[in-house]
Amino acid sequence: MVDFADVPDWLVEKVRGMPSHKEREIQYLNAAGWVIAYYLGKDVTREFYLPAIKFEGAIWHRHVNSVILIAETIFRMRFEPGFNEFCRRLRHKDMRAKVFEIMAAKQFLKAGYHIHARPETG
């Protein structure tokens, strides 16, 4: 179950203040972008948003789903012991390369495990 306790006011206001969009995927994409921006201090527009919109404005769901997966995992991990290290890695690495690490972390969270992370040693 996702815990919605202690959501930062800044993030609540950004998500509440989003204009409505006729396509829900755009709403989810924008909300996920705000979560990533808040916790990572990273703009993912170039990595994920621009490729999400393809020919004639249609949405490429693979990119939307990646952004949502990353944002949901970050949000769910915010109380985990390894959260700061996990965010550091995402801040300074290509997020597309980290999607599988995020997917694994999410599966462990769903199974009830706590996520610990240490800095890489090279």
Residue pairs with C-beta under 8 A, 6 or more apart in sequence:
2 72
2 75
2 76
3 76
3 79
6 78
8 38
10 38
11 34
11 35
11 38
14 34
14 38
15 31
15 34
18 27
18 30
18 31
18 34
20 27
21 27
21 30
23 59
25 59
25 61
25 64
26 59
28 64
28 68
29 48
29 49
29 52
29 64
29 67
29 68
31 71
32 67
32 68
32 70
32 71
32 72
33 44
33 45
33 48
33 49
33 67
33 71
35 71
35 72
35 74
35 75
36 42
36 44
36 67
36 70
36 71
36 74
37 43
37 44
39 74
39 75
39 78
39 87
40 74
40 87
40 90
40 91
41 91
42 90
42 91
42 95
44 67
44 70
44 95
47 94
47 95
47 96
48 63
48 66
48 67
48 95
48 96
49 63
49 67
51 60
51 63
52 59
52 60
52 63
52 64
52 67
53 59
53 60
54 60
66 96
66 99
69 99
69 102
69 103
69 106
70 90
70 95
70 98
70 99
70 102
72 106
73 102
73 103
73 105
73 106
73 109
74 86
74 87
74 90
76 106
76 109
77 83
77 86
77 105
77 109
77 115
80 86
80 109
80 114
80 115
80 116
81 114
81 115
81 116
82 114
82 115
82 116
82 117
82 118
83 115
85 117
85 118
85 119
86 105
86 115
86 117
88 119
89 98
89 101
89 117
89 120
90 98
90 102
105 115
108 115
109 115
